[in-house]
Amino acid sequence: MHFEIHGIPSVAIVSSEFEEAAAVQGKALGLEARCCFVQHPIQDRTDAEMRLLADQIVDQVVAALTKPIGPGDST
């Protein structure tokens, strides 16, 4: 969300367990945050499992980065 504050489109990759927390944090910062969610938990995943999770959401990430989300957002 740091990049969004500075007007740079970004996407937070968030474990599904923290979906509500991500929304609350975005609202608290005054942002309509772009988030993609992966299956929880992730801390004990192998590199191969993390790559699979990334492969599963890459299209969602690209879509989130390229669609306007609010006034003044020209991405």
C-alpha angles and dihedrals in degrees: 000000000000091000093050090056087060094046096258113131112240141162126220114219104213135181110246089242089069100046094115093044090053091053092048092048092049091049092048089054092046092246134131089219121208109225136174118196129217128195114277134268110044106157095088098040121123121238089257092052091049090051089052091051090050092049089052094057105031093102090049090051093051091047092049092050094050103045124083113244104182149353112314094016104123098174 
